[in-house]
């Protein structure tokens, strides 16, 4: 059994009738029945924030449907105390390995929280965001897959 945590950009691609959405659906269909697919609560935060900033009613409808799909069919992982130390260590390693300054690293805090959750649960983060690939290179405990690459 494997546990997969979908990042926001994977969930967003699922909402679009596109080649990327089809790739993700095919991958989901190919998983074993005992595999678990989930999202971090942070993904819902990002989606609802995005929803509040969309003016196009068709896009709003698609995002609302995506949020409802998540709530109905996927496990939603809350933040937990076991990720606190992992987050601090991962953020420090990322800062040291990239040389990113303290202001620029702030834009990655949500991704670092999602990665910390994946590490704590021994889950595989699924994303098309290159920060997760970089994080998996500096932290071997982070399992990463890009279903679009």
Secondary structure as the mmCIF struct_conf table of DSSP 4:
data_model
#
loop_
_struct_conf.conf_type_id
_struct_conf.id
_struct_conf.beg_label_comp_id
_struct_conf.beg_label_asym_id
_struct_conf.beg_label_seq_id
_struct_conf.end_label_comp_id
_struct_conf.end_label_asym_id
_struct_conf.end_label_seq_id
STRN STRN1 UNK A 3 UNK A 6
HELX_RH_AL_P HELX_RH_AL_P1 UNK A 8 UNK A 14
TURN_TY1_P TURN_TY1_P1 UNK A 15 UNK A 15
BEND BEND1 UNK A 16 UNK A 16
BEND BEND2 UNK A 18 UNK A 18
HELX_RH_AL_P HELX_RH_AL_P2 UNK A 19 UNK A 30
BEND BEND3 UNK A 31 UNK A 31
TURN_TY1_P TURN_TY1_P2 UNK A 33 UNK A 34
STRN STRN2 UNK A 36 UNK A 40
HELX_RH_AL_P HELX_RH_AL_P3 UNK A 41 UNK A 51
TURN_TY1_P TURN_TY1_P3 UNK A 52 UNK A 53
HELX_RH_AL_P HELX_RH_AL_P4 UNK A 57 UNK A 73
BEND BEND4 UNK A 74 UNK A 74
STRN STRN3 UNK A 75 UNK A 77
HELX_LH_PP_P HELX_LH_PP_P1 UNK A 78 UNK A 79
HELX_RH_3T_P HELX_RH_3T_P1 UNK A 81 UNK A 83
HELX_RH_AL_P HELX_RH_AL_P5 UNK A 84 UNK A 98
HELX_RH_AL_P HELX_RH_AL_P6 UNK A 102 UNK A 105
HELX_RH_3T_P HELX_RH_3T_P2 UNK A 106 UNK A 108
HELX_RH_AL_P HELX_RH_AL_P7 UNK A 109 UNK A 121
TURN_TY1_P TURN_TY1_P4 UNK A 122 UNK A 122
HELX_LH_PP_P HELX_LH_PP_P2 UNK A 123 UNK A 123
STRN STRN4 UNK A 124 UNK A 126
BEND BEND5 UNK A 128 UNK A 128
HELX_RH_AL_P HELX_RH_AL_P8 UNK A 130 UNK A 138
TURN_TY1_P TURN_TY1_P5 UNK A 140 UNK A 141
STRN STRN5 UNK A 143 UNK A 145
TURN_TY1_P TURN_TY1_P6 UNK A 147 UNK A 148
#
